[in-house]
C-alpha cells in the first residue's frame, strides 16, 4: 500500500501509519494506492476509512462488470482496462476506486495469474510520474481519478487502433485472391480480432454507463467536477462507438470472405457436375459404339467355327453373315440414336 499527499508544493510519500492523521487534513489531497487488496489492506479500508463491507468485498473479489455505488461521503466505482491475451481472449484488468471529499483510494483488483502484475499499475504509475514531474497537479480527488481513468481510456483507444490496423491487414489478404494464406487460419484470425473488439466495446460501454450515472448523481463530490465526469463518460462512449463500428467492419469482411468462398465452391460444384455429365455422355457413346462393333465380332466368330453349320463353306453363308452384321448393327445404331446415346 502506497500513501501520497498532493498539494501545491507537489507530491509527498508517507507511511501507512500516518494515514489516520492525513485524512483529517483538508489542505491536501490524500491518495492511497493498493496493488492488491490483501487482508491487511481490507482491514484499512474497513477500519480506517469505514467503507461498506460489500464495497470492500468487491475489492477482494474479481468483478466482471463495472459498478458504481453512492454513499453519503464518497463514491465507489469499478472499471476495467483490457489486456490482450491469446486466441482472441481479452483479460479484464480491474481498477476499484473510492472517491471522497479529500481522498482517493485506488485498488487494483485480482488478476488472472497469467497477466503480469505491472499491467494493473500502468495507469496509476503513469499519473504518478506526471505528478512527480510537475506536469499534473490535480486539485480534487475526482480530478485525480479522472486523470487515472483518462489514461485507461487512452489505452483502450490505442488498442482499438491496433485492432483496426490488424483488421485492415487481414481485409487486404481476404480481397487478394492470389494470397497463399491458409483460408482456415485467415478466418480464425478475423474471428479473434472480432472477439477482441467485442470485449473492448463491452468494457467501454459499461464504463460509459457508470460514469454517465456518476455525472447525474455526483453529490458526494464537488459540483465543479461534474464536467470532468461527463467528459470521461463521453470518451468511454466514443471508444464504444468506434469499437462497435470496427467490429461491424470485421464482421463484413468475414461475411465477404465466407460468401466468396461459398460462391467459389458452388461454381466448382457446378463445373464438376457439368464434367460428370459430359463424362456420362462420353461413356454412353463409347458403350454404344462398342455394342455396335461387337456385332461383327460375334457374327464372324460364329461363322468362323471349325464345325459344320448351315451355309458352311458356301457363298450363301458369307452373304448371310454379312447381312446379319449389317442388319443388327443398323438396328443398334437406330436404337442408340433414338435414346440419344449417339
HELIX and SHEET records of a PDB file:
HELIX    1   1 UNK A   16  UNK A   18  5                                   3    
HELIX    2   2 UNK A   19  UNK A   23  1                                   5    
HELIX    3   3 UNK A   39  UNK A   47  1                                   9    
HELIX    4   4 UNK A   53  UNK A   60  1                                   8    
HELIX    5   5 UNK A  117  UNK A  121  5                                   5    
HELIX    6   6 UNK A  122  UNK A  133  1                                  12    
HELIX    7   7 UNK A  141  UNK A  175  1                                  35    
HELIX    8   8 UNK A  183  UNK A  216  1                                  34    
HELIX    9   9 UNK A  223  UNK A  225  5                                   3    
HELIX   10  10 UNK A  226  UNK A  303  1                                  78    
HELIX   11  11 UNK A  315  UNK A  338  1                                  24    
SHEET    1   A 7 UNK A  10  UNK A  14  0                                        
SHEET    2   A 7 UNK A   2  UNK A   7 -1                                        
SHEET    3   A 7 UNK A  29  UNK A  34 -1                                        
SHEET    4   A 7 UNK A 103  UNK A 108  1                                        
SHEET    5   A 7 UNK A  90  UNK A 100 -1                                        
SHEET    6   A 7 UNK A  74  UNK A  84 -1                                        
SHEET    7   A 7 UNK A  67  UNK A  70 -1                                        
END                                                                             
